[in-house]
Amino acid sequence: MKAICVFCGANFNGDPVLKQAVELLAEVMVAKNISLVYGGGKVGVMGLLADAVLSRGGEVIGVIPQFLMDKEVGHTGITKLHIVENMHQRKQMMNDLCDGIIMLPGGFGTLEEFFEVLTWLQLGLHNHPVGVLNINGFYDALLTQMDVMVDQRYLKPANRKLVLTSADPIELVSLMENIDIKPDEVWFRDRNLT
């Protein structure tokens, strides 16, 4: 992997375990010469991660819509900052610039970004590994909900396996580097959806 897109919060709750995980993720990425692609913010977990990668000499590529730049939340000290028109263009460009995707703790926006690219993977629109850095069990309930979706036959087991999970950034990046991505899209191929 040459670049990992990280979805994370524009807020930071002060959790020292999360801060330590952010620092370790930055260390792993820079050691493996993996660029950071992210939402371009200087605030919250986004800002912590960008600064952690920059402080280690890594490359940081941000993608931010103009309306957020106008609110002065854009990080102007990163390697490259792409300013786009809207949130959809932001997600599309972030996905286009990366080889893998990681979700850190965040709110609605983080979940929305994660589930859109996960859906794109399920539909075969990209083949980037997708991981959840589950710090302090932050996403335990969400991961359990995915298992409920499988149990109740709304999600294929093969597609549930597309979501790699670890609380350890080193292990998560390793899992992403070694996954053989095989979404089950039989339901899609066998039906005329037009």
C-alpha positions in Angstrom: 0.0 0.0 0.0 1.3 3.4 -0.9 -1.5 5.5 0.7 -4.2 4.9 3.4 -7.3 7.0 3.7 -8.3 7.5 7.3 -11.8 8.5 8.3 -11.9 10.0 11.8 -13.6 12.6 13.9 -13.3 16.4 13.7 -13.5 16.2 17.5 -11.2 14.6 20.0 -12.5 13.5 23.4 -9.1 13.6 25.1 -8.7 9.8 25.4 -5.0 9.1 26.0 -5.4 5.6 24.6 -6.8 7.0 21.3 -3.9 9.6 21.1 -1.4 6.8 21.6 -3.0 4.7 18.9 -3.0 7.7 16.5 0.7 8.2 17.2 1.4 4.5 16.6 -0.6 4.5 13.4 1.4 7.5 12.2 4.6 5.7 13.1 3.7 2.5 11.2 2.6 4.4 8.1 5.7 6.5 7.9 8.0 3.5 8.6 6.3 1.7 5.7 6.4 4.8 3.5 2.6 5.0 3.3 1.0 8.4 2.7 -1.9 9.6 4.7 -5.0 10.6 2.8 -7.7 12.3 5.1 -10.4 14.9 5.3 -8.0 17.8 5.3 -8.9 19.2 8.8 -6.7 20.7 11.4 -9.1 19.9 14.3 -10.0 16.9 16.3 -8.6 13.4 15.6 -8.0 14.5 12.0 -5.6 17.2 13.1 -3.8 14.9 15.6 -3.2 12.3 12.9 -2.1 14.7 10.3 0.4 16.4 12.7 1.6 13.0 13.9 2.4 11.9 10.4 4.0 15.2 9.5 6.2 15.3 12.6 7.7 11.9 11.5 8.4 13.2 8.0 5.5 11.5 6.3 3.3 12.7 3.4 -0.1 14.0 4.3 -2.7 14.6 1.6 -6.0 16.3 2.6 -9.2 16.6 0.7 -11.7 19.2 2.0 -14.8 21.0 0.6 -14.6 24.7 0.1 -17.4 25.4 2.7 -15.2 23.8 5.4 -12.2 25.8 4.3 -14.4 28.9 4.6 -15.0 27.9 8.3 -11.2 27.9 8.8 -10.9 24.2 9.7 -8.6 23.2 6.9 -5.0 22.2 7.7 -2.7 24.5 5.6 0.5 22.9 6.8 0.1 19.6 5.1 2.0 18.2 2.1 -1.0 18.7 -0.3 -4.5 20.1 0.2 -7.2 19.5 -2.5 -10.2 21.8 -2.2 -13.4 20.3 -3.7 -16.9 21.5 -4.2 -18.8 19.1 -1.9 -18.7 16.2 0.4 -19.4 13.6 -2.3 -16.4 14.8 -4.3 -14.3 14.7 -1.2 -15.1 11.0 -0.6 -14.6 10.1 -4.2 -11.2 11.8 -4.4 -10.1 10.4 -1.1 -11.0 6.9 -2.3 -9.2 7.5 -5.7 -6.0 8.6 -3.9 -5.7 5.6 -1.6 -5.0 1.9 -1.6 -6.6 1.2 1.8 -9.1 2.7 4.2 -9.1 2.8 8.0 -11.8 4.2 10.3 -10.9 5.6 13.7 -13.4 6.9 16.3 -15.7 9.6 15.1 -19.3 10.7 14.7 -21.9 10.6 12.0 -19.6 11.9 9.3 -17.0 9.2 10.0 -19.6 6.4 9.8 -21.2 7.8 6.7 -17.8 7.9 4.9 -16.9 4.4 6.1 -20.2 2.8 5.0 -20.2 4.5 1.6 -16.7 3.1 0.7 -17.6 -0.2 2.2 -20.7 -0.4 0.0 -18.5 0.6 -3.0 -16.2 -2.4 -2.1 -19.2 -4.8 -1.8 -20.4 -3.6 -5.3 -16.9 -4.1 -6.8 -16.3 -0.4 -7.4 -12.9 -0.6 -5.8 -10.8 -3.3 -4.1 -9.2 -1.4 -1.3 -8.9 -3.2 2.1 -11.1 -1.6 4.7 -10.2 -1.7 8.4 -11.6 -0.5 11.7 -9.2 0.6 14.4 -11.3 -0.3 17.3 -9.7 1.6 20.2 -11.1 0.9 23.6 -14.0 -1.1 22.1 -15.3 2.1 20.6 -16.9 0.2 17.7 -17.9 -3.0 19.5 -21.6 -2.3 19.2 -21.3 -1.5 15.5 -19.4 -4.7 14.8 -22.0 -6.6 16.7 -24.7 -5.0 14.6 -22.8 -6.2 11.5 -23.0 -9.8 12.9 -26.7 -9.3 13.5 -27.1 -8.3 9.8 -25.4 -11.6 8.9 -27.5 -13.7 11.3 -30.7 -12.2 9.9 -29.5 -12.6 6.3 -29.2 -9.0 5.3 -25.4 -9.2 4.9 -23.4 -12.1 3.3 -20.8 -13.6 5.6 -18.2 -13.1 2.8 -19.0 -9.4 2.8 -18.9 -9.2 6.7 -15.3 -10.6 6.4 -14.3 -7.6 4.3 -14.3 -5.4 7.5 -10.9 -6.0 9.1 -10.7 -5.1 12.8 -8.0 -4.6 15.4 -7.3 -2.4 18.4 -3.6 -2.4 17.3 -2.5 -0.2 14.4 0.4 -2.5 13.5 -1.8 -5.6 13.3 -4.5 -3.7 11.4 -2.1 -2.5 8.7 -0.6 -6.0 8.4 -4.1 -7.5 8.0 -4.8 -4.9 5.3 -1.6 -5.7 3.5 -2.3 -9.4 3.4 -6.1 -9.7 2.7 -7.4 -11.4 -0.4 -10.5 -9.3 -1.2 -13.4 -11.3 -2.5 -16.8 -9.6 -2.1 -19.8 -11.8 -2.7 -21.8 -10.0 -5.3 -23.9 -12.9 -6.6 -27.1 -11.2 -5.4 -26.1 -8.3 -7.7 -25.2 -10.3 -10.8 -28.2 -12.6 -10.7 -30.8 -9.8 -10.6 -31.8 -7.2 -13.1 -31.7 -4.1 -11.0 -32.7 -1.7 -13.8 
